Amino acid sequence: MSKKEKTTLMPKLRFPEFKAKDDIVFRNGNLIFEPISNKNHNSDLPILAITQEYGAIPRNHIDYNVSVTEKSLESYKIVEIGDFIISLRSFQGGIEYSMFHGICSPAYIILRKKVDIVDQYYKHYFKTNRFIQDLNKDLEGIRDGKMVSYSQFSSILIPKPDKKEQQKIADCLSSTDDLITVEAKKLDALKRHKKGLMQKLFPAEGKTLPQWRFPEFVDDWNNVSLIDIVDKKIKWSFTGGPFGSNLKSSDYTNDGIRVIQLQNIGDGKFINNYSIFTSKKKADELLSCNIYPNEIIMSKMGDPVGRACIVPNVHSRYLMCSDGIRIVVNKDIYNLYFIYSLINSSTFRSIIENNSTGSTRKRIALDSLKNLQMTVPKIEEQEKIADCLSSLDKLISAQVEKIEALKFHKKGLTQGLFPFILEVSK
């Protein structure tokens, strides 16, 4: 077996004032951090949830409801501001950082710095793909239900640049995070504005007119069933997906006709990050379950039940999964975007949920869904409302793209600013 020599390399990106310095030194994890297991508390500190999204955060700050007995709290460990926590899922998302003083489950390993370092530098480093790969090197076969040990963490070589360089990198990445946070808040504001607008532009449950109307419209809105808005001239214009036994995993192929899965049906958007295919022959066999671009696909199962999106114009046709519902809107008297928006409104969503079955995960039957009532105006007013909402959706989409671009920029910075070990076989 060949011997391996570990050689330090310069990072791909380096601030000018540090370029003349030597290669960055690497140290084993246990030379920079030590495990802490302080249980000397009166259980009066906030209980911290250890999450990949927020790091260590008080449970009452997020939707995290897990009951803990007073007796079990006695074994909880104290977490100080600036501590790092190895969680049960660190092999997936890295090591978490705490900006809070509190207590956490004894199942977690708390790391505290034993030398003078910049916390934020390691906060970013411990979430890099490269570091997560290092965490996974010796974890084959022991992942589910088990966690990275302090011994395994200690064996990992971690960069330790000059403290001034740590600070410069931390400031750079933190400023990018701040930009992402600002843009995310703008996105949340746009979504709240749209939600409020929809509540005003569509009638509330039990009402026949909306709270807000464009001044040129005064006619009454009419009650119709969902089945009434579909295009009867098109075959299978309101239909569900195939029985599970008619589309098995063995029918999936590497290319062909795209299958729209339940996880592709987002709440008002098509989620395109998961794709499977089946053969043209299989899609032809299940022709009644095919769906096409610019049609509405709805989920008959939560969460939430009845969510809908417009099928994108990426492929010429698709095959629905078993829990999909095809809705082809009669465009002679109904506006597609209006109907799609109305289906996703809080009023109609509530009607769907009230007519669904199941305690753990809601499901609505096709026969129940088609008879649900909705209130609609004439097509001219539908188009006006659709234009208003679609323009807002375009702003939301642009904001999402802006945030994704910032995240991509940060990923590039992270890959470039942190050094790595090159293994050279001798």
C-alpha positions as CSV (number, residue, x, y, z in Angstrom):
1,M,0.0,0.0,0.0
2,S,1.4,3.4,-0.9
3,K,2.3,5.8,1.8
4,K,0.4,9.2,1.7
5,E,1.9,12.5,2.4
6,K,-0.4,15.4,3.3
7,T,0.7,18.7,1.8
8,T,-0.7,22.1,2.6
9,L,-1.7,24.4,-0.3
10,M,-2.6,28.0,-0.7
11,P,-6.4,28.7,-1.0
12,K,-7.5,29.5,-4.6
13,L,-8.6,33.0,-3.4
14,R,-6.6,35.0,-0.9
15,F,-6.7,38.7,0.2
16,P,-3.7,40.6,-1.1
17,E,-2.3,41.4,2.3
18,F,-1.9,37.7,3.0
19,K,-0.5,36.5,-0.3
20,A,3.1,36.9,0.8
21,K,2.5,34.7,3.9
22,D,3.3,31.0,4.1
23,D,0.9,28.2,3.3
24,I,-1.9,27.9,5.9
25,V,-1.2,25.5,8.8
26,F,-3.5,22.6,9.5
27,R,-4.1,21.2,13.0
28,N,-6.0,18.2,14.3
29,G,-9.5,19.1,15.6
30,N,-8.6,18.2,19.2
31,L,-5.7,20.8,19.2
32,I,-8.2,23.6,18.5
33,F,-11.4,22.4,20.2
34,E,-12.1,20.4,23.3
35,P,-15.3,18.6,24.4
36,I,-17.4,20.2,27.2
37,S,-19.9,18.4,29.3
38,N,-21.0,20.9,32.0
39,K,-24.3,19.9,33.6
40,N,-24.1,22.3,36.5
41,H,-27.4,24.2,36.0
42,N,-30.8,24.5,37.6
43,S,-32.7,23.8,34.4
44,D,-33.7,27.4,34.2
45,L,-31.8,28.1,31.0
46,P,-33.6,27.9,27.6
47,I,-33.6,24.5,25.9
48,L,-31.7,24.8,22.6
49,A,-32.8,23.0,19.4
50,I,-29.8,22.0,17.3
51,T,-30.8,22.6,13.7
52,Q,-29.0,22.7,10.3
53,E,-31.0,25.8,9.3
54,Y,-30.6,28.0,12.4
55,G,-27.7,26.3,14.3
56,A,-28.3,26.2,18.0
57,I,-31.5,28.2,18.8
58,P,-34.0,28.3,21.7
59,R,-36.9,26.0,20.9
60,N,-39.5,28.7,21.5
61,H,-37.9,30.7,18.7
62,I,-39.0,28.1,16.1
63,D,-41.8,25.5,15.7
64,Y,-40.2,22.8,17.8
65,N,-42.5,21.1,20.3
66,V,-40.9,18.2,22.1
67,S,-41.8,17.7,25.8
68,V,-39.0,17.1,28.2
69,T,-39.4,16.0,31.8
70,E,-37.7,17.9,34.7
71,K,-35.7,14.8,35.5
72,S,-34.3,14.5,32.0
73,L,-33.3,18.2,32.0
74,E,-30.8,17.5,34.8
75,S,-28.6,15.6,32.3
76,Y,-28.7,18.4,29.8
77,K,-25.4,20.1,29.0
78,I,-24.7,23.9,29.2
79,V,-24.0,25.6,25.9
80,E,-22.2,28.9,25.9
81,I,-22.3,31.6,23.2
82,G,-19.6,30.7,20.7
83,D,-19.7,26.9,21.3
84,F,-20.0,24.4,18.4
85,I,-22.2,21.3,18.5
86,I,-21.8,18.0,16.8
87,S,-25.4,16.8,16.1
88,L,-26.9,13.6,15.1
89,R,-27.0,14.9,11.5
90,S,-23.5,16.5,11.3
91,F,-22.5,14.0,8.7
92,Q,-25.1,15.7,6.5
93,G,-25.0,19.4,7.4
94,G,-21.7,19.9,9.3
95,I,-21.2,21.2,12.8
96,E,-23.6,23.8,14.3
97,Y,-22.7,27.1,16.0
98,S,-24.5,28.7,19.0
99,M,-25.2,32.4,19.4
100,F,-27.2,31.6,22.6
101,H,-26.6,30.6,26.2
102,G,-28.7,27.6,27.1
103,I,-28.8,23.8,27.5
104,C,-29.0,21.0,25.0
105,S,-29.6,17.2,25.0
106,P,-26.7,15.1,26.4
107,A,-26.8,13.2,23.0
108,Y,-24.8,16.1,21.4
109,I,-21.1,16.8,21.7
110,I,-20.3,20.4,22.6
111,L,-17.0,21.8,21.3
112,R,-15.3,24.8,22.9
113,K,-12.2,26.5,21.5
114,K,-9.1,25.9,23.5
115,V,-6.9,28.4,21.5
116,D,-7.5,32.0,20.3
117,I,-9.5,31.8,17.1
118,V,-12.2,33.7,15.2
119,D,-15.5,31.8,15.9
120,Q,-17.2,33.0,12.7
121,Y,-14.3,31.6,10.5
122,Y,-15.0,28.1,11.8
123,K,-18.8,28.7,11.8
124,H,-18.5,29.0,8.0
125,Y,-15.8,26.4,7.6
126,F,-17.7,23.7,9.4
127,K,-20.6,24.0,6.9
128,T,-18.4,23.6,3.8
129,N,-18.8,20.5,1.6
130,R,-15.2,19.8,2.0
131,F,-15.3,19.6,5.7
132,I,-18.5,17.5,5.6
133,Q,-16.7,15.1,3.3
134,D,-14.0,14.8,5.9
135,L,-16.6,14.0,8.6
136,N,-17.9,11.2,6.4
137,K,-14.6,9.5,5.7
138,D,-14.8,7.0,8.5
139,L,-18.6,6.8,8.9
140,E,-19.4,4.0,6.4
141,G,-22.2,1.8,7.7
142,I,-22.9,3.7,11.0
143,R,-24.8,6.8,9.8
144,D,-28.5,6.4,10.7
145,G,-29.0,7.0,14.4
146,K,-25.3,7.5,15.2
147,M,-23.2,10.5,15.2
148,V,-19.6,11.8,14.7
149,S,-17.5,11.1,17.8
150,Y,-15.0,13.5,19.3
151,S,-12.3,11.0,18.4
152,Q,-13.4,11.1,14.7
153,F,-13.5,14.9,14.8
154,S,-10.0,14.9,16.4
155,S,-8.6,13.0,13.5
156,I,-9.6,15.6,11.0
157,L,-7.1,18.2,9.9
158,I,-8.5,21.7,10.2
159,P,-7.0,24.9,8.7
160,K,-5.7,27.5,11.2
161,P,-4.6,30.6,9.4
162,D,-3.3,33.7,11.1
163,K,-6.1,35.3,13.2
164,K,-6.2,38.4,11.1
165,E,-6.8,36.3,8.0
166,Q,-9.5,34.3,9.8
167,Q,-11.2,37.6,10.6
168,K,-11.0,38.9,7.1
169,I,-12.5,35.7,5.6
170,A,-15.2,35.6,8.3
171,D,-16.1,39.3,7.7
172,C,-16.3,38.6,3.9
173,L,-18.6,35.6,4.2
174,S,-20.7,37.1,7.0
175,S,-21.3,40.2,4.9
176,T,-22.6,38.0,2.1
177,D,-24.8,36.2,4.6
178,D,-26.1,39.6,5.7
179,L,-27.0,40.4,2.1
180,I,-28.8,37.1,1.7
181,T,-30.7,37.8,4.9
182,V,-31.8,41.3,3.7
183,E,-33.0,39.9,0.4
184,A,-34.7,37.0,2.1
185,K,-36.7,39.5,4.2
186,K,-37.7,41.3,1.0
187,L,-38.9,38.0,-0.4
188,D,-40.9,37.3,2.8
189,A,-42.4,40.8,2.5
190,L,-43.5,40.2,-1.1
191,K,-45.0,36.8,-0.1
192,R,-46.9,38.4,2.8
193,H,-48.1,41.2,0.5
194,K,-49.4,38.6,-2.1
195,K,-51.1,36.6,0.6
196,G,-52.9,39.7,2.0
197,L,-53.8,40.8,-1.6
198,M,-55.4,37.4,-2.3
199,Q,-57.4,37.6,0.9
200,K,-58.8,40.9,-0.4
201,L,-59.3,40.1,-4.0
202,F,-61.1,36.7,-3.5
203,P,-64.3,36.4,-1.5
204,A,-63.9,35.1,2.1
205,E,-65.6,31.8,2.9
206,G,-69.4,32.3,3.0
207,K,-69.2,35.6,1.1
208,T,-70.2,36.2,-2.5
209,L,-68.0,39.3,-3.3
210,P,-64.4,40.2,-2.4
211,Q,-63.4,43.0,-0.1
212,W,-61.5,44.8,-2.8
213,R,-62.5,45.3,-6.5
214,F,-61.2,47.2,-9.4
215,P,-63.5,50.2,-9.9
216,E,-64.7,49.3,-13.4
217,F,-66.4,46.1,-12.2
218,V,-69.7,46.0,-10.4
219,D,-71.3,42.7,-11.5
220,D,-72.0,39.9,-9.1
221,W,-69.7,36.9,-8.8
222,N,-71.2,33.5,-9.5
223,N,-71.0,30.2,-7.6
224,V,-69.7,27.3,-9.7
225,S,-68.4,23.8,-9.0
226,L,-64.7,23.0,-9.7
227,I,-65.9,20.5,-12.4
228,D,-67.7,23.4,-14.2
229,I,-64.5,25.3,-15.0
230,V,-62.9,22.4,-16.9
231,D,-62.8,22.2,-20.7
232,K,-65.3,19.5,-21.6
233,K,-64.1,19.5,-25.3
234,I,-60.8,17.9,-24.1
235,K,-60.8,14.3,-23.1
236,W,-59.7,13.6,-19.5
237,S,-59.8,17.3,-18.6
238,F,-60.5,16.5,-15.0
239,T,-58.8,13.2,-14.0
240,G,-56.5,11.6,-11.4
241,G,-53.2,9.8,-11.8
242,P,-52.8,6.1,-12.3
243,F,-53.2,3.4,-9.7
244,G,-49.9,2.7,-8.0
245,S,-49.8,-0.8,-9.4
246,N,-50.0,0.6,-12.9
247,L,-46.8,2.7,-12.5
248,K,-44.1,0.9,-10.6
249,S,-40.5,1.9,-9.9
250,S,-39.5,-0.8,-12.5
251,D,-41.2,1.4,-15.1
252,Y,-38.8,4.3,-14.5
253,T,-36.2,5.0,-17.2
254,N,-33.2,7.4,-17.6
255,D,-35.1,9.5,-20.2
256,G,-38.4,9.5,-22.1
257,I,-41.6,11.0,-20.7
258,R,-41.2,13.0,-17.4
259,V,-43.2,11.7,-14.5
260,I,-44.6,14.5,-12.2
261,Q,-44.2,13.2,-8.7
262,L,-46.0,14.5,-5.6
263,Q,-42.8,16.3,-4.5
264,N,-42.8,18.3,-7.8
265,I,-46.2,19.8,-6.9
266,G,-45.4,22.8,-4.8
267,D,-47.8,25.2,-3.1
268,G,-48.3,27.5,-6.0
269,K,-45.1,26.6,-7.8
270,F,-43.6,23.6,-9.8
271,I,-40.6,22.2,-7.9
272,N,-38.1,21.1,-10.5
273,N,-35.3,19.7,-8.4
274,Y,-36.4,16.1,-8.6
275,S,-37.1,14.3,-11.9
276,I,-37.8,10.7,-13.0
277,F,-38.9,9.4,-16.4
278,T,-40.8,6.5,-18.0
279,S,-40.9,5.2,-21.5
280,K,-43.1,6.6,-24.2
281,K,-44.7,3.2,-24.4
282,K,-45.7,3.3,-20.7
283,A,-46.9,6.9,-21.0
284,D,-49.1,5.9,-24.0
285,E,-50.5,3.0,-22.0
286,L,-51.5,5.5,-19.4
287,L,-52.7,8.2,-21.8
288,S,-55.6,9.2,-19.6
289,C,-53.1,10.2,-16.9
290,N,-51.0,12.3,-19.2
291,I,-50.8,16.1,-18.5
292,Y,-49.5,18.9,-20.7
293,P,-47.8,22.3,-20.3
294,N,-49.9,25.2,-19.1
295,E,-52.4,22.9,-17.4
296,I,-53.1,22.8,-13.6
297,I,-51.9,19.9,-11.6
298,M,-53.2,19.5,-8.1
299,S,-52.2,17.2,-5.3
300,K,-54.9,15.1,-3.8
301,M,-52.7,14.4,-0.7
302,G,-51.0,16.8,1.9
303,D,-49.0,18.6,2.8
304,P,-51.0,20.7,2.2
305,V,-53.8,18.8,0.5
306,G,-55.1,20.5,-2.7
307,R,-52.0,22.5,-3.4
308,A,-51.7,23.3,-7.1
309,C,-49.2,24.6,-9.7
310,I,-49.1,25.2,-13.5
311,V,-47.2,22.5,-15.5
312,P,-44.1,24.1,-17.0
313,N,-43.4,24.3,-20.7
314,V,-40.2,22.2,-20.5
315,H,-41.5,18.9,-22.0
316,S,-44.2,18.4,-24.6
317,R,-46.1,16.1,-22.2
318,Y,-45.8,14.5,-18.8
319,L,-47.3,11.6,-16.9
320,M,-48.9,12.2,-13.5
321,C,-48.2,10.3,-10.4
322,S,-51.0,8.4,-8.6
323,D,-51.8,11.4,-6.4
324,G,-51.9,14.0,-9.1
325,I,-55.0,15.6,-10.5
326,R,-55.2,17.1,-14.0
327,I,-57.3,20.2,-14.5
328,V,-57.7,21.7,-18.0
329,V,-59.4,25.1,-17.7
330,N,-62.0,26.2,-20.2
331,K,-60.2,29.3,-21.4
332,D,-63.3,30.6,-23.3
333,I,-64.9,31.7,-20.1
334,Y,-62.2,31.2,-17.4
335,N,-58.7,32.6,-17.0
336,L,-56.1,30.0,-16.3
337,Y,-54.0,32.1,-13.9
338,F,-57.1,33.3,-12.0
339,I,-58.4,29.7,-11.5
340,Y,-54.9,28.5,-10.4
341,S,-54.6,31.4,-7.9
342,L,-58.2,30.8,-6.6
343,I,-57.4,27.1,-6.0
344,N,-54.4,28.2,-4.0
345,S,-56.2,30.8,-2.0
346,S,-56.8,30.4,1.7
347,T,-60.5,30.3,1.2
348,F,-60.6,27.4,-1.3
349,R,-57.8,25.6,0.6
350,S,-59.9,25.7,3.7
351,I,-62.9,24.2,1.8
352,I,-60.6,21.4,0.5
353,E,-59.3,20.6,3.9
354,N,-62.8,20.5,5.4
355,N,-63.8,17.9,2.7
356,S,-60.6,15.8,3.1
357,T,-60.2,12.6,5.0
358,G,-57.3,11.2,7.1
359,S,-56.0,12.3,10.5
360,T,-52.2,12.1,9.9
361,R,-52.1,13.1,6.3
362,K,-55.1,14.6,4.6
363,R,-56.4,13.3,1.3
364,I,-59.3,14.3,-0.9
365,A,-61.2,12.1,-3.3
366,L,-61.7,13.1,-6.9
367,D,-65.5,12.8,-6.6
368,S,-65.5,15.2,-3.6
369,L,-63.1,17.7,-5.2
370,K,-65.1,18.1,-8.4
371,N,-68.2,19.2,-6.5
372,L,-66.5,21.9,-4.3
373,Q,-67.9,25.4,-4.8
374,M,-65.9,28.5,-5.8
375,T,-67.1,32.0,-6.6
376,V,-65.9,33.6,-9.8
377,P,-66.6,36.8,-11.7
378,K,-66.8,37.4,-15.5
379,I,-63.7,36.7,-17.4
380,E,-62.8,40.4,-17.8
381,E,-62.5,40.8,-14.0
382,Q,-60.7,37.4,-13.8
383,E,-58.1,38.7,-16.2
384,K,-57.6,41.9,-14.3
385,I,-57.0,40.0,-11.0
386,A,-54.8,37.5,-12.8
387,D,-52.6,40.3,-14.3
388,C,-52.3,41.8,-10.8
389,L,-51.2,38.5,-9.2
390,S,-49.0,37.4,-12.0
391,S,-47.0,40.6,-11.9
392,L,-46.5,40.1,-8.2
393,D,-45.4,36.5,-8.9
394,K,-42.9,37.8,-11.4
395,L,-41.4,40.0,-8.7
396,I,-41.3,37.1,-6.3
397,S,-39.6,34.9,-8.9
398,A,-37.0,37.6,-9.6
399,Q,-36.3,37.9,-5.9
400,V,-35.9,34.2,-5.5
401,E,-33.4,34.2,-8.4
402,K,-31.5,37.1,-6.8
403,I,-31.2,35.1,-3.5
404,E,-30.1,32.0,-5.4
405,A,-27.4,34.1,-7.2
406,L,-26.1,35.4,-3.9
407,K,-26.0,31.9,-2.4
408,F,-24.1,30.7,-5.5
409,H,-21.7,33.6,-5.1
410,K,-21.1,32.7,-1.5
411,K,-20.5,29.0,-2.4
412,G,-17.8,30.1,-4.8
413,L,-16.2,32.3,-2.2
414,T,-16.3,29.5,0.3
415,Q,-14.7,27.1,-2.1
416,G,-12.0,29.6,-2.9
417,L,-11.2,31.2,0.5
418,F,-10.7,28.1,2.5
419,P,-7.5,26.0,1.9
420,F,-7.5,22.3,1.6
421,I,-5.2,19.3,2.1
422,L,-3.9,17.6,-1.0
423,E,-3.1,13.9,-0.6
424,V,-0.1,12.9,-2.7
425,S,0.7,9.2,-3.1
426,K,4.4,8.3,-2.8
